[in-house]
């Protein structure tokens, strides 16, 4: 049996498969759930994480709520939050950690993407 050495509670440990393209920090999961509730979106909806063309660096991250997975999606689960990532976006997101941060410039989701060779100042677009 593996012991958790830090003070992370079992409810904060992601339930996603290790082979999934992305991971979400407990703060990100919590903020997504809060946002879903504040927007009046049914708890059965999951988060869709995608990459699309655009932004000042060529590609940009997209977050939206979706009711169900598509046939080629990766499906990840964090407690009662489903996360969907399409197969094409997964190529660009492999190994990415999504966190929620608060700082002097405001608060928002931060994508720590090891595949990005460059990004814009706002952090919402990147290049590979």
Backbone torsions as a table, in degrees:
resi	resn	phi	psi	omega
1	UNK	NA	134.2	-179.6
2	UNK	-89.5	130.7	177.3
3	UNK	-94.7	144.3	174.6
4	UNK	-89.4	115.8	-174.1
5	UNK	-81.3	-28.6	177.7
6	UNK	-85.6	-172.6	-176.8
7	UNK	-93.3	25.6	179.0
8	UNK	-74.6	127.8	178.1
9	UNK	-78.8	160.3	-178.7
10	UNK	-60.1	-34.7	-179.3
11	UNK	-68.6	-16.7	179.0
12	UNK	-91.8	-7.7	-178.9
13	UNK	-81.3	120.9	-178.5
14	UNK	-58.3	144.5	179.0
15	UNK	-101.0	19.4	-178.1
16	UNK	-84.2	154.1	177.5
17	UNK	-67.5	145.8	-178.5
18	UNK	-61.5	-26.6	-177.5
19	UNK	-84.9	1.7	179.9
20	UNK	-64.5	153.2	-176.6
21	UNK	-71.5	-24.6	-176.6
22	UNK	-134.1	163.4	169.4
23	UNK	-131.7	150.7	176.5
24	UNK	-116.6	137.5	176.2
25	UNK	-75.1	159.9	176.8
26	UNK	-56.4	-36.2	177.9
27	UNK	-64.7	-40.4	178.8
28	UNK	-65.5	-44.7	178.7
29	UNK	-59.0	-45.9	-179.6
30	UNK	-61.4	-44.4	-178.8
31	UNK	-67.9	-34.9	177.2
32	UNK	-64.1	-43.4	178.4
33	UNK	-64.0	-41.5	178.4
34	UNK	-62.9	-44.9	-180.0
35	UNK	-62.2	-44.6	179.6
36	UNK	-58.4	-43.4	179.6
37	UNK	-66.8	-45.5	-179.2
38	UNK	-63.6	-32.1	179.4
39	UNK	-82.4	-4.9	-179.7
40	UNK	72.6	26.9	-179.6
41	UNK	-89.5	134.0	-178.6
42	UNK	-55.1	136.8	-179.6
43	UNK	-60.9	-14.1	177.6
44	UNK	-74.9	-15.7	178.5
45	UNK	-75.2	142.6	177.2
46	UNK	-107.5	176.4	178.9
47	UNK	-94.3	128.8	173.3
48	UNK	-99.9	124.1	177.2
49	UNK	-110.5	126.1	-176.4
50	UNK	-143.1	167.1	173.2
51	UNK	-121.9	135.2	177.3
52	UNK	-138.1	160.0	177.7
53	UNK	-68.3	139.9	178.0
54	UNK	142.6	-171.3	-179.2
55	UNK	75.0	171.4	-176.2
56	UNK	-76.4	-13.0	-179.8
57	UNK	-106.6	-0.4	176.1
58	UNK	111.5	-37.1	178.2
59	UNK	-131.0	149.7	177.1
60	UNK	-137.2	152.6	178.4
61	UNK	-82.0	145.8	177.6
62	UNK	-133.1	132.3	176.0
63	UNK	-122.9	132.5	178.7
64	UNK	-155.2	164.0	176.3
65	UNK	-96.5	142.1	-178.0
66	UNK	-139.8	148.0	-175.5
67	UNK	-76.8	-35.1	-177.1
68	UNK	-151.3	163.4	178.8
69	UNK	-76.1	151.6	173.0
70	UNK	-91.0	162.2	-174.9
71	UNK	-55.2	-32.0	-177.1
72	UNK	-103.0	11.2	-180.0
73	UNK	-74.4	149.6	162.8
74	UNK	-81.6	135.2	177.9
75	UNK	-115.3	119.5	178.1
76	UNK	-115.4	151.8	178.4
77	UNK	-132.8	131.5	176.5
78	UNK	-124.6	103.8	-173.6
79	UNK	53.3	-117.3	-179.4
80	UNK	-102.4	22.6	178.6
81	UNK	-110.3	120.7	173.6
82	UNK	-89.8	143.1	178.2
83	UNK	-128.4	128.7	-178.6
84	UNK	-112.4	133.7	175.8
85	UNK	-133.9	121.4	179.0
86	UNK	-71.2	158.1	-173.4
87	UNK	-62.4	-36.9	-179.5
88	UNK	-69.7	-45.6	178.1
89	UNK	-62.3	-34.7	-178.6
90	UNK	-57.9	-32.8	178.6
91	UNK	-61.7	-39.5	-179.3
92	UNK	-81.9	-22.1	-174.0
93	UNK	-100.9	-4.4	-175.3
94	UNK	-50.9	121.6	178.7
95	UNK	87.5	2.5	-177.1
96	UNK	-77.5	136.3	172.5
97	UNK	-107.9	131.2	176.7
98	UNK	-106.6	125.3	-178.8
99	UNK	-123.5	165.2	172.3
100	UNK	-116.1	123.4	-175.6
101	UNK	-125.0	151.4	174.5
102	UNK	-124.7	134.7	-178.9
103	UNK	-155.7	-169.9	-178.2
104	UNK	-61.1	-32.4	-178.1
105	UNK	-86.2	1.0	-179.1
106	UNK	119.2	-166.5	-178.1
107	UNK	-123.3	152.1	177.6
108	UNK	171.8	179.4	179.9
109	UNK	-82.2	136.0	179.5
110	UNK	-115.9	129.1	179.4
111	UNK	-101.1	115.1	175.8
112	UNK	-98.2	89.6	-172.1
113	UNK	-105.4	112.2	-179.2
114	UNK	-69.8	-12.6	-179.1
115	UNK	-88.6	-13.2	-177.0
116	UNK	-76.2	125.4	177.4
117	UNK	-91.9	-14.1	178.2
118	UNK	-164.1	159.0	177.5
119	UNK	-150.0	165.9	178.9
120	UNK	-87.0	172.8	-178.4
121	UNK	-63.4	-30.5	-177.7
122	UNK	-81.7	-16.2	177.8
123	UNK	82.4	4.3	-178.2
124	UNK	-97.0	-7.9	174.7
125	UNK	-131.3	158.4	-174.9
126	UNK	-154.1	169.1	174.8
127	UNK	-129.1	157.0	178.3
128	UNK	-121.6	NA	NA
